[in-house]
Amino acid sequence: MVKRLLSLLVAVILTFGCLCAFASTDKLEDALAQLNYYLTVFGSEEDIVDVDLAEIVDAFSKLGNSGRGFYNYSYILLLLERGDYRIASIYKKMLENDKGFSEQLDDKAFRETYPSISEVQDLLYYVDARVAENSGDKAEAETFYLLSGGFFDSAKRLILLSGGESADMYERAIALFTDGGYEEAYVLLHELAKYKYSDSADFLEMCGEILIDKGIDPKTLLNGDQEVDEKDEVTVPVQTAAPTATAKPRQTPRQTPRPTQKTHTHSWTNADCTHAKTCKICGATEGKALGHSWKAADCTHAKTCSRCGETEGKALGHNWKAADCTHAKTCTRCKAVSGKALGHAWKAADCTHAKTCSRCGATEGNALGHSWKAATESAPKTCSRCGLTEGNKLTWSSWSSWSSTAVTASSTRQVETRTQYNYQRWHYYNTKYNAWYNHYKKYTGAQYKSGSGEWQYKTTYTPLAKDGTVDGVQCYKGYWYLKNTVKQYRYRDLG
């Protein structure tokens, strides 16, 4: 008895675990879709956002470990929106340390599904840009906005940094393009093209073609694929006037080092079900999250954590086994019964199957058998009920030889006719004119050279052209005279 109860308990736990996993996956995908939509629409030309970033952050927070990285990602954006740059920088450090999350965002399938959720490095550059902009360091802010590859609303902020005038940004891009700074120019022109500024789209296309010729994929400049080491220096081109017919070399760029890391004493918060022990200042972690201590759900109670009281999903409800022809609907968990047996659901008989119940397979009567329709030229022997075919469609035999014997056409016999034209002429040598002559009848008179005459014959299937008359007899081209015509027939049969 005890073994049976243990087996039943294990089955319930496994079933519930699967249900929870599916529910958690659906919630994560919904939250990711909302975040991707938010990032896509915010900062676009329309700039219409009908989703709440705080609600997105809250959705990720309820997903536990599966949503932790995306919680930090979206929470940084919310902190920047609220102007809390110090805390945003702390969470930025947490993302830098979360290598597994970075790899998750680099996954090809993820990138195709959520293209606006940029790689972690793009967000990190964006945070640096916002912090620099807030502190009044315009040059450093511009550098990091460019490095972010157009992430989020970088385009608008770059334009605002230039005094709200797109013209300054456009002139800078053209100057870079003219002086050979194609990579930096491409990023600026890409941002301007989003807002259809001037003829930036044309320059963007030319710049892209030049980069491809140089073996550089322009897409990598926008997706954050270029790695920048903490010790590397980032160059910020000096703004120049609009390009002229003969451009001068660029001025020496100002060097802006990346911010350096500071040391501090950790201020720890205790671990809970979903978070490891965490430093409030830098976001460093120690150990692991405790994880929930779940009490399994049953038909009337949701799954509940005994440590934090969080619930997941809903009460299981009855696990109904569908009714069949002879049994009512029954709960496999508590054995409750609902409704009545369904009875048979008959499917009508066809050519090869008797009347059959689609639920239990019971049969009644016999199969109908095929209703054949004879083969034709366009279709083989076919059942008019089920469409089954047998053999091949009928085909025409080869044409017979031509014959003067009359043949009649029918539905299974095709007939073609033609006319045979038979011509003749008496060919002889005329001694009076010392020339060969042709005549419609045999001539052996005074002008006939003895032994020179003969009958000549010609057969055609199109009539020769008429060419005057001789003694009232019609003459045809070539001095031929029609002897007779014969109608000929040929046929082929369908079978």
C-alpha positions in Angstrom: 0.0 0.0 0.0 2.8 2.4 1.0 4.7 1.7 -2.3 1.5 2.5 -4.3 1.1 5.8 -2.5 4.8 6.7 -3.1 4.5 5.9 -6.8 1.4 8.0 -7.1 3.1 10.9 -5.3 6.1 10.7 -7.6 3.8 10.7 -10.7 2.0 13.8 -9.4 5.2 15.6 -8.7 6.6 14.8 -12.2 3.4 15.9 -13.9 3.3 19.1 -12.0 6.9 19.8 -12.7 6.3 19.6 -16.4 3.2 21.8 -16.2 5.2 24.4 -14.2 8.1 24.3 -16.7 5.7 24.9 -19.6 4.0 27.7 -17.8 7.3 29.3 -16.9 8.5 29.1 -20.5 5.4 30.8 -21.7 5.7 33.7 -19.2 9.4 34.2 -20.2 8.5 34.3 -23.9 5.7 36.8 -23.2 8.0 39.0 -21.2 10.7 38.8 -23.8 8.2 39.7 -26.6 7.2 42.8 -24.5 10.8 43.9 -24.0 11.7 43.4 -27.7 8.6 45.5 -28.7 9.5 48.2 -26.2 13.1 48.5 -27.5 11.8 48.4 -31.1 9.2 51.2 -30.7 11.0 53.4 -28.1 13.1 56.0 -30.0 11.6 55.1 -33.4 10.3 57.7 -35.7 6.8 57.4 -34.4 8.1 57.2 -30.7 4.8 55.7 -29.6 5.1 53.3 -26.6 2.1 51.5 -25.3 3.8 49.1 -22.9 5.0 49.8 -19.3 8.7 49.1 -18.7 8.0 48.7 -15.0 5.5 46.0 -15.7 8.1 44.2 -17.9 10.7 44.4 -15.1 8.1 43.0 -12.7 7.3 40.1 -15.0 11.0 39.1 -15.2 11.3 39.3 -11.4 8.6 36.7 -10.9 10.4 34.2 -13.1 13.1 33.4 -10.7 16.5 32.3 -12.0 15.2 31.8 -15.6 14.4 35.6 -15.8 17.2 36.9 -13.6 19.5 38.1 -16.4 16.6 39.8 -18.3 15.4 41.3 -15.0 18.8 43.0 -14.6 18.8 44.0 -18.3 15.4 45.6 -18.2 15.9 47.1 -14.7 18.9 49.0 -15.9 16.7 50.7 -18.5 14.1 51.5 -15.9 16.8 53.0 -13.6 18.1 55.1 -16.5 14.5 56.2 -17.2 14.2 57.3 -13.6 17.6 59.1 -13.6 19.1 56.7 -11.0 22.5 56.4 -12.7 24.4 55.2 -9.6 22.3 52.1 -9.1 22.2 51.5 -12.9 26.0 51.4 -12.8 25.9 48.7 -10.1 23.5 46.5 -12.1 25.7 47.1 -15.1 28.6 45.5 -13.2 26.3 42.5 -12.4 25.6 42.0 -16.1 29.3 42.3 -17.0 30.0 39.4 -14.6 27.1 37.2 -15.9 28.9 35.5 -18.8 26.2 32.9 -19.2 23.6 35.6 -19.9 25.8 37.2 -22.5 26.2 33.9 -24.3 22.4 33.4 -24.2 21.9 36.8 -26.0 24.6 35.9 -28.5 22.6 32.8 -29.5 21.7 32.9 -33.2 18.1 31.7 -32.7 17.6 34.2 -29.9 18.9 37.1 -32.1 16.5 36.1 -34.9 13.5 35.9 -32.5 14.2 39.1 -30.5 16.4 41.3 -32.8 15.9 44.5 -30.7 17.2 42.9 -27.5 20.8 43.8 -28.2 23.9 42.1 -26.9 25.0 42.9 -23.4 28.0 44.9 -24.6 25.7 47.3 -26.5 23.7 47.9 -23.3 26.9 48.4 -21.3 28.1 51.1 -23.8 24.7 52.7 -23.6 24.9 52.9 -19.8 28.3 54.5 -20.0 27.0 57.0 -22.5 24.0 58.0 -20.3 26.3 58.4 -17.3 28.7 60.5 -19.3 25.9 62.6 -20.7 24.4 63.1 -17.3 27.8 64.3 -16.0 28.2 66.8 -18.9 31.0 64.9 -20.7 29.6 65.3 -24.3 32.6 63.8 -26.1 32.6 60.7 -24.0 28.9 60.3 -24.3 29.1 60.6 -28.1 31.8 57.9 -28.1 29.8 55.4 -26.2 26.6 56.1 -28.1 28.5 55.3 -31.3 30.0 52.1 -29.8 26.5 51.0 -28.7 25.7 50.4 -32.4 22.4 52.5 -32.4 21.0 50.7 -29.3 17.6 51.9 -28.0 17.3 55.7 -28.5 21.0 56.4 -29.1 20.2 58.1 -32.5 18.0 60.7 -30.9 20.5 61.3 -28.1 23.4 61.8 -30.5 21.3 64.4 -32.3 20.4 66.1 -29.1 24.1 66.2 -28.0 24.8 68.1 -31.2 22.5 70.9 -30.0 19.3 69.3 -31.4 20.5 70.0 -35.0 20.8 67.0 -37.2 22.9 69.1 -39.6 25.9 69.1 -37.3 25.8 65.3 -37.1 25.4 65.1 -40.9 28.3 67.3 -41.6 30.5 65.3 -39.2 29.5 62.1 -41.0 30.2 63.5 -44.4 33.6 64.8 -43.2 34.5 61.4 -41.9 33.3 59.8 -45.2 35.4 62.2 -47.3 38.5 61.6 -45.2 38.2 57.8 -45.3 36.7 57.2 -41.9 34.1 54.9 -43.3 33.4 52.8 -40.2 32.6 55.8 -38.0 30.7 57.5 -40.9 28.6 54.4 -41.5 27.3 54.4 -37.8 26.4 58.1 -37.9 24.7 57.9 -41.4 22.8 54.8 -40.2 21.3 56.8 -37.3 20.4 59.8 -39.5 18.8 57.5 -42.1 16.4 56.2 -39.5 14.9 59.7 -39.5 15.1 60.2 -43.2 17.5 63.1 -42.8 18.6 64.8 -46.1 20.3 62.3 -48.4 21.9 60.3 -45.6 20.4 57.1 -47.0 22.4 57.5 -50.3 25.7 58.2 -48.5 24.9 55.2 -46.2 24.6 52.9 -49.2 27.8 54.1 -50.8 29.7 53.8 -47.4 28.4 50.3 -47.0 29.6 49.3 -50.5 33.1 50.7 -49.7 33.3 48.8 -46.4 32.2 45.5 -48.1 35.0 46.1 -50.8 37.4 46.4 -47.9 36.2 43.1 -46.4 34.2 44.7 -43.6 30.6 43.6 -42.9 28.7 46.9 -42.1 26.3 44.9 -39.9 29.0 44.2 -37.4 29.4 47.9 -36.8 25.7 48.2 -35.7 25.4 45.0 -33.6 28.2 45.5 -31.2 30.4 42.8 -32.7 33.6 44.9 -32.3 35.2 44.1 -29.0 36.7 47.0 -27.0 39.1 46.1 -24.2 39.0 48.0 -20.9 42.5 49.3 -21.6 41.8 50.3 -25.2 41.4 54.0 -26.0 38.4 55.1 -28.0 39.0 57.9 -30.5 36.4 60.7 -30.9 36.8 62.5 -34.2 36.9 66.3 -34.1 33.9 67.8 -35.8 34.7 69.6 -39.1 32.9 71.7 -41.6 30.9 70.2 -44.4 33.1 68.6 -47.1 34.3 70.6 -50.1 35.5 69.5 -53.5 39.1 68.9 -52.1 38.9 67.6 -48.5 41.8 68.2 -46.0 43.1 65.5 -43.7 41.2 65.0 -40.4 42.5 66.7 -37.3 44.1 64.6 -34.6 41.4 62.9 -32.5 41.0 63.4 -28.8 41.6 60.3 -26.7 39.0 59.3 -24.1 39.9 56.5 -21.8 37.3 54.1 -20.5 36.3 54.6 -16.8 38.4 52.6 -14.4 37.1 50.2 -11.7 37.1 51.4 -8.0 37.6 49.2 -5.0 35.2 49.1 -2.0 34.0 47.1 1.0 31.1 44.8 0.2 27.8 45.5 1.8 25.9 42.2 1.6 22.2 41.4 1.5 21.2 37.9 2.5 20.4 35.3 -0.1 16.7 34.5 -0.7 14.8 32.1 -2.8 15.7 33.8 -6.1 18.9 35.8 -5.4 22.3 34.8 -4.1 24.0 36.8 -1.3 24.6 40.1 -3.2 26.7 43.3 -2.6 24.5 46.4 -2.7 27.3 48.5 -4.1 28.9 46.5 -6.9 26.4 43.7 -7.4 29.0 40.9 -6.7 27.4 37.6 -5.6 28.5 34.9 -3.2 27.0 31.4 -3.2 23.7 30.6 -4.8 20.0 31.5 -4.4 18.3 29.3 -1.9 15.6 28.2 -4.3 12.0 27.8 -3.5 10.8 25.2 -1.0 7.7 24.1 -2.9 4.7 22.3 -1.6 3.1 20.6 -4.5 -0.2 21.8 -5.9 -3.3 19.7 -5.8 -6.7 19.9 -7.4 -7.7 22.9 -5.2 -4.4 24.6 -4.1 -1.6 26.2 -6.2 2.0 25.3 -5.7 3.3 27.3 -2.8 6.8 28.1 -1.4 7.0 27.4 2.3 9.9 29.9 2.7 8.6 33.1 1.0 5.0 32.3 0.4 5.3 32.8 -3.4 2.9 30.9 -5.5 3.4 29.6 -8.9 0.7 28.7 -11.4 -2.8 27.8 -10.1 -4.5 25.0 -8.4 -4.1 21.9 -10.6 -7.8 21.5 -11.0 -9.1 18.1 -11.9 -7.0 16.1 -14.3 -9.8 14.8 -16.4 -9.5 11.8 -18.5 -11.9 12.4 -21.5 -15.1 10.4 -21.7 -15.3 7.7 -24.3 -18.1 5.7 -25.8 -18.7 3.7 -22.7 -17.2 5.7 -19.8 -18.0 9.2 -18.4 -15.3 11.9 -17.9 -13.1 10.9 -14.9 -10.4 12.7 -12.8 -7.3 10.6 -12.6 -6.2 12.4 -9.5 -9.3 12.3 -7.3 -11.5 9.9 -9.3 -14.4 12.4 -9.6 -16.8 11.7 -12.4 -18.6 14.3 -14.6 -21.2 13.9 -17.3 -22.1 10.7 -19.1 -20.5 8.3 -21.6 -20.3 9.8 -25.0 -21.8 7.0 -27.0 -20.5 6.0 -30.5 -19.5 8.7 -33.0 -20.1 7.0 -36.3 -18.1 7.7 -39.5 -20.0 6.7 -42.6 -18.9 3.7 -44.6 -16.7 4.2 -47.7 -15.3 2.0 -50.4 -12.9 0.1 -48.2 -14.2 0.6 -44.7 -17.5 -0.3 -43.0 -19.3 2.2 -40.9 -16.9 2.9 -38.0 -16.9 4.7 -34.6 -14.2 7.3 -34.7 -13.6 7.0 -30.9 -13.5 3.3 -30.2 -13.1 1.7 -33.6 -16.3 -0.4 -33.5 -17.8 -1.2 -36.9 -21.2 -1.8 -38.3 -22.2 -3.2 -41.8 -19.8 -3.7 -44.7 -17.6 -1.5 -46.9 -19.4 -0.1 -50.0 -16.9 -1.2 -52.6 -15.6 0.9 -55.5 -17.9 2.5 -58.2 -15.7 2.4 -61.2 -15.7 4.9 -64.1 -14.1 3.6 -67.4 -10.7 5.0 -68.4 -10.6 7.9 -70.8 -7.9 9.8 -72.7 -7.6 12.3 -69.7 -7.9 9.9 -66.8 -7.4 6.2 -66.0 -10.1 3.9 -64.6 -11.3 5.9 -61.5 -13.7 5.3 -58.6 -16.3 8.0 -58.6 -16.7 7.6 -54.8 -13.1 7.7 -53.4 -11.0 8.8 -56.4 -8.9 5.6 -56.4 -7.4 4.9 -59.9 -6.4 1.7 -61.6 -4.2 1.2 -64.7 -3.4 4.0 -67.0 -5.4 6.6 -69.0 -6.0 5.7 -72.7 -3.5 6.8 -75.3 -3.6 7.1 -79.1 -1.9 4.5 -81.3 0.5 5.5 -84.1 -1.0 6.7 -87.3 -1.7 4.1 -90.0 -0.3 4.3 -93.6 -2.1 6.5 -96.1 -4.7 4.6 -98.1 -7.4 5.4 -100.6 -9.8 3.2 -98.7 -12.4 5.4 -96.9 -12.3 5.3 -93.0 -15.0 6.8 -90.6 -14.0 8.7 -87.4 -15.5 7.9 -84.0 -15.0 8.7 -80.3 -12.1 6.2 -80.2 -10.8 6.7 -83.8 -9.2 9.9 -85.3 -9.1 10.2 -89.1 -7.0 12.5 -91.3 -7.4 13.0 -95.1 -5.4 14.4 -97.9 -5.7 14.8 -101.7 -3.1 13.2 -104.1 -2.7 15.2 -107.4 -1.4 13.0 -110.3 0.0 15.0 -113.3 1.4 13.7 -116.7 2.9 15.1 -119.9 4.1 13.8 -123.3 7.7 14.8 -123.6 9.3 14.8 -127.1 11.8 16.6 -129.4 10.3 19.0 -131.9 12.2 18.9 -135.2 10.7 22.1 -136.5 11.9 24.2 -133.5 14.8 21.9 -132.6 13.7 21.9 -128.9 12.1 19.6 -126.4 8.3 20.1 -126.0 5.6 18.9 -123.6 2.1 18.1 -124.6 -1.2 17.0 -122.9 -1.5 14.0 -125.3 0.8 11.7 -127.2 2.2 13.4 -130.3 4.0 11.6 -133.2 3.2 14.0 -136.1 5.5 15.6 -138.8 7.5 17.6 -136.2 8.1 14.6 -134.0 11.6 13.2 -133.8 11.2 9.5 -134.0 12.0 7.7 -130.8 12.3 10.8 -128.6 8.8 10.8 -126.9 7.9 9.4 -123.5 5.2 9.9 -120.9 6.3 11.7 -117.7 4.4 11.6 -114.4 4.4 13.8 -111.2 2.6 13.4 -107.9 2.0 16.2 -105.3 -0.3 16.7 -102.3 -0.8 20.4 -103.0 -2.0 21.6 -106.4 0.4 23.1 -108.9 -0.3 26.7 -110.0 -2.3 27.1 -113.2 -0.3 28.3 -116.3 -2.7 28.9 -119.2 -4.3 26.4 -121.6 -3.4 24.4 -124.6 -6.1 23.5 -127.1 -8.6 24.4 -124.3 -6.9 22.0 -121.9 -5.7 23.5 -118.5 -1.9 23.6 -118.3 -0.1 23.8 -114.9 3.3 25.2 -114.0 6.1 23.2 -115.6 3.8 22.2 -118.5 2.1 19.5 -116.5 -1.5 18.3 -117.1 -3.7 16.9 -114.4 -4.5 13.3 -114.9 -6.7 12.7 -111.8 -7.0 13.2 -108.0 -7.2 10.6 -105.3 -8.5 11.2 -101.7 -6.4 9.3 -99.1 -7.1 8.4 -95.5 -5.1 7.5 -92.4 -6.3 6.8 -88.8 -5.3 6.1 -85.2 -7.2 4.4 -82.4 -7.6 5.2 -78.7 -6.8 2.3 -76.4 
